[in-house]
Amino acid sequence: GVQPMFMVRRDSGNIGIGTENPQKLLELQHIANRKLQFSYDDNIITMKGANNNGNPETIRLIGGDSIRFHTGTTGSGDEALRIDSNGRLLLGTDTARAVGGESNPRFHLEGSGATSNSWMNITRFSDNNGAANIQFAKSRSDTAGTYTVVQDDDNLGQISFLGADGTDMANYAAIIKSQVDGTPGSNDMPGRLVFMTTADGGTFPTERLRIDSSGRLRVASTTESADGAFDDVIVGDHSGNRGISILSGSSSQGALGFGKSGTLADGYVAYNHNSTATDSSMVIKSSGKIQFNPGSSEKFTITSGGVIQCGTSGTLKAEINNA
C-alpha cells in the first residue's frame, strides 16, 4: 500500500511523519535509515538523527542538568560535548575538573593517551599578512560592555602552566602575564610582558624576566634604574652576585660585537678558545683607538696606529711608539 505521510500509533502514542512505525515520541523519516527522532524519558529529552548508513548523531537535553551532544555508530553514540547546568562548555570530558584550584572556567578541553586530543588549532587562510589570533582584554568595571579604564600594574592576560603533583593540579610551574606598565588613557595602553617560573621546592612562580613598556629587557630586575646610555638590557636588582655567561665551543669564539648602520663590527670583545687555556686568547678590537678611563677621564690609550699613551692627551706621562 501507500506509505502514510502522517501516523499516530494507538499503542504508544508515537507520531510518525514519513514512517508508519515510529519508534520514538516523534519520528521524521525521509528514506530508510535517514531519519530524525525526538523522545522524552525520565526527564531526558533526546533528539537523534541518522544518515544513510544508520549512524546516529544525538543531542540530549537533561532536565535541570546539561545539554549533551553524542556522536558514534551504535546506540546513543559517544558523548563529544556537554554544556552543563552552570553554562560551562565541556569538550572531551563530562566533569569540570579543578586546575589551579579553579573548576569554574567557561571552557574545559580535556584529552587522554598519547594523542593530540587535547590540542587546539587556530588556522587562517587569507591572501594577505593577517594571522590567526588569540585576544585577552580587561576592563575595570564589573558590568559587561562598560569600558572603565584599567590601572598601572593591572593584569590584562595570563597563560599558566601546571602539572599533577600526585595529589592535584593546583600548583603552578610557570606563568606568562601581560600587565599595564604606566598610566593608561584614551588610545594609550602601556604594557609589559612578565615571565615567571617556580623554583625547585617553591610553591608559586617568581618573576624572572620582563620586557617593559620602554622595550627594556630586564633579567631578575623589575623597576631598578640604570644609566640611560646602556639600559636596553638590565640584569639584577642590587642584590647578590649577577653575571652573564657566553658558552661557546671548545675551539670557537665567544664575543660581544659593536656596530652601527652600514658597519657590522666597528669593534668587539672576544675570547678565542683553544685546546688548552694557555693557548686561548682575549681579543679587544676597535676600528679606532682603545681607551681606558679609570675615573671620569682617559688615562691609558692604544691608538689605531699602535701607539701606547699613558696620561691624558694634553699631559702625557709616557708614550711608546715603535714607528
C-alpha positions in Angstrom: 0.0 0.0 0.0 0.9 3.7 0.0 3.3 4.8 2.8 1.4 7.1 5.1 2.7 10.7 5.4 1.4 11.1 9.0 0.9 8.3 11.5 -0.2 8.2 15.2 0.2 4.8 16.8 -2.6 3.8 19.1 -0.5 1.6 21.4 2.3 4.1 22.2 1.0 7.5 21.0 4.2 7.9 19.0 3.9 10.2 16.0 5.5 9.4 12.7 6.0 11.6 9.6 7.2 9.7 6.6 7.0 6.4 8.5 4.2 4.1 9.7 6.2 2.6 12.6 7.6 5.5 14.7 9.9 4.2 17.5 10.0 7.4 19.4 7.6 10.1 20.6 8.2 11.9 17.3 10.0 10.5 14.3 10.6 12.1 10.9 11.8 9.9 8.1 12.8 10.8 4.5 14.0 7.4 3.2 15.2 4.2 5.0 17.8 5.0 7.7 17.7 8.7 7.1 15.6 10.0 10.0 15.2 12.3 12.9 13.8 11.1 16.3 12.6 13.0 19.3 11.9 11.3 22.6 11.3 12.1 26.3 12.2 9.6 29.1 13.0 10.1 32.7 13.4 13.8 32.5 15.6 13.5 29.4 14.7 15.0 26.0 16.6 13.3 23.2 17.0 14.3 19.6 18.6 11.7 17.4 19.4 11.8 13.7 20.7 9.1 11.4 22.4 9.2 8.0 22.1 6.8 5.0 24.1 4.2 6.9 22.0 4.4 10.0 24.8 6.0 12.0 23.3 8.1 14.9 24.1 11.6 15.9 22.4 12.5 19.2 21.6 15.6 21.2 20.3 15.1 24.8 18.8 17.8 27.0 18.9 16.6 30.6 16.3 18.3 32.7 17.9 20.9 35.0 21.4 19.4 34.3 23.0 19.7 30.9 22.8 19.6 27.1 24.9 16.7 25.7 26.0 16.1 22.1 26.8 12.5 21.1 28.4 11.0 18.0 29.1 7.5 17.0 27.9 4.4 15.0 26.0 2.5 17.6 23.3 3.1 20.3 23.3 6.7 21.6 26.9 7.2 20.5 29.8 8.6 22.5 29.5 11.9 24.3 31.5 14.5 22.4 30.5 17.8 24.0 28.5 19.0 27.0 27.0 22.3 28.3 26.5 21.8 32.0 24.0 23.5 34.3 26.5 26.3 35.1 26.9 27.1 31.4 30.3 25.6 31.2 31.3 24.1 27.8 33.0 20.7 28.4 34.8 19.2 25.4 36.3 15.7 25.8 35.1 15.4 29.4 31.9 15.3 31.4 33.5 16.9 34.5 34.5 20.5 35.2 37.8 19.4 36.7 39.7 21.8 39.1 43.0 23.1 37.7 44.9 25.7 39.7 42.2 25.5 42.3 39.6 26.6 39.8 36.8 24.5 38.3 34.6 27.4 37.1 36.3 28.4 33.8 33.7 28.6 31.0 35.5 26.2 28.7 37.2 22.9 29.6 39.1 20.9 26.9 40.4 17.5 28.1 42.1 14.6 26.4 44.0 11.4 27.3 46.5 9.0 26.0 49.4 9.5 23.5 47.3 11.6 21.1 46.7 15.2 20.2 43.1 15.1 21.5 43.8 17.9 24.0 45.4 20.2 21.4 43.8 23.3 19.8 44.4 24.5 16.3 43.6 28.0 15.2 44.1 28.4 11.4 43.6 31.2 8.9 43.6 31.1 5.1 43.9 34.6 3.6 45.8 36.2 0.8 47.3 39.0 3.0 49.6 39.4 6.0 46.8 38.6 8.5 47.2 35.8 11.0 45.1 33.7 13.4 44.7 35.5 16.7 44.0 35.0 20.4 43.0 38.2 22.3 42.9 38.9 26.0 41.2 42.0 27.3 40.1 43.6 30.6 38.0 46.4 31.9 38.0 47.8 35.5 34.1 47.5 35.5 32.0 44.6 36.8 29.4 45.4 34.2 29.9 43.8 30.8 30.2 46.4 28.0 31.4 49.1 30.3 34.9 50.2 29.5 36.3 51.5 32.8 40.0 52.4 32.4 42.5 49.9 33.8 45.3 51.0 36.1 49.0 50.6 36.4 50.1 47.0 37.3 46.7 45.5 36.4 46.9 42.1 34.8 45.4 42.1 31.3 46.0 38.5 30.3 47.7 35.3 31.7 48.9 31.9 30.4 49.5 29.4 33.2 51.3 26.1 33.2 50.5 23.4 35.9 51.3 19.8 36.5 49.9 17.0 38.6 51.9 16.6 41.8 50.5 13.3 42.9 47.6 15.0 44.8 46.0 17.5 42.5 46.7 20.1 39.8 46.7 23.1 42.0 50.3 24.2 41.7 51.8 26.5 39.0 55.1 25.7 37.3 55.2 28.8 35.2 53.2 31.9 34.3 53.3 34.4 31.5 51.5 37.7 32.2 50.6 40.9 30.3 50.3 43.8 32.7 49.7 47.6 32.4 53.1 49.4 32.7 52.3 53.0 33.3 49.2 55.2 33.3 46.8 54.4 30.5 44.4 56.8 28.8 42.3 57.2 25.7 44.1 55.2 22.9 47.1 54.8 25.2 47.8 51.4 26.8 51.4 51.0 28.0 52.2 47.3 28.7 54.8 44.8 29.7 55.3 41.1 29.5 56.3 39.2 32.6 57.8 35.6 32.7 57.6 33.7 35.9 58.9 30.2 37.0 58.7 28.2 40.2 61.9 27.2 41.8 62.5 23.6 43.0 60.8 23.3 46.4 58.8 26.5 45.7 55.1 26.9 45.9 54.4 29.7 43.4 56.2 31.2 40.4 58.6 34.1 40.9 59.3 36.8 38.2 62.5 36.0 36.3 62.3 38.2 33.2 60.2 41.1 31.9 60.0 43.3 28.8 58.8 46.7 29.9 56.8 49.4 28.1 60.1 51.1 27.0 61.3 47.9 25.3 64.0 47.2 28.0 64.8 43.6 28.7 65.0 43.0 32.5 66.5 39.8 33.9 66.0 39.5 37.7 65.0 43.2 37.6 61.6 44.9 37.9 61.9 48.7 38.2 65.5 49.4 39.1 67.1 52.4 37.2 70.2 52.1 35.1 72.2 54.7 33.1 70.2 55.6 30.1 73.2 55.1 27.8 73.1 51.4 28.4 69.8 50.4 29.9 68.4 48.3 27.0 69.3 45.1 28.9 69.3 45.3 32.8 70.5 42.4 34.9 69.9 42.3 38.6 68.1 44.2 41.4 71.1 45.4 43.6 71.2 42.0 45.4 73.5 39.0 45.3 76.1 38.2 42.6 75.0 38.7 39.0 76.6 37.8 35.7 76.3 36.9 32.0 78.0 33.8 30.6 78.7 33.2 26.9 79.3 29.4 26.4 80.8 28.7 23.0 82.5 25.6 21.5 85.9 24.3 22.7 87.7 25.7 19.7 85.3 28.5 18.9 84.8 32.2 19.9 82.5 33.9 22.3 82.1 37.6 21.6 80.3 40.9 22.1 80.2 42.9 18.9 79.6 46.7 18.4 78.4 48.1 15.1 76.4 50.9 13.5 74.3 51.4 10.4 76.4 50.3 7.4 79.1 48.8 9.6 78.5 45.4 11.2 81.5 45.4 13.5 83.4 48.6 14.4 84.6 46.7 17.5 84.3 43.7 19.6 85.4 42.0 22.8 86.1 38.3 22.1 87.6 35.2 23.7 89.0 32.6 21.4 89.0 29.1 22.9 91.8 26.7 22.0 92.7 23.2 23.1 94.3 24.5 26.3 93.6 27.6 28.3 97.2 28.9 27.8 96.7 28.7 24.0 93.4 30.7 24.2 93.3 34.5 23.8 91.3 37.5 24.8 90.8 40.0 21.9 89.7 43.6 22.1 89.3 45.1 18.6 88.4 48.7 17.7 88.4 50.5 14.3 89.7 53.5 16.2 91.6 53.7 19.5 91.2 51.6 22.6 90.8 53.9 25.6 90.8 53.2 29.3 89.1 55.7 31.6 89.8 55.0 35.3 87.5 57.5 37.0 86.0 60.0 34.6 88.8 60.7 32.1 91.1 59.0 29.7 94.3 57.6 31.4 95.6 54.9 29.0 95.2 54.7 25.3 96.3 52.4 22.4 95.8 54.4 19.2 94.8 52.9 15.9 98.4 53.3 14.8 99.7 51.1 17.7 101.0 53.9 19.9 100.6 53.3 23.6 100.0 56.5 25.6 99.8 57.0 29.4 98.0 60.1 30.7 95.6 62.4 29.1 96.1 63.7 25.5 97.2 67.1 26.9 99.5 65.8 29.6 101.1 62.6 28.5 103.2 60.8 31.2 104.7 58.3 28.8 104.4 57.2 25.2 105.6 54.1 23.5 105.9 54.4 19.7 107.8 51.9 17.6 107.2 53.7 14.4 
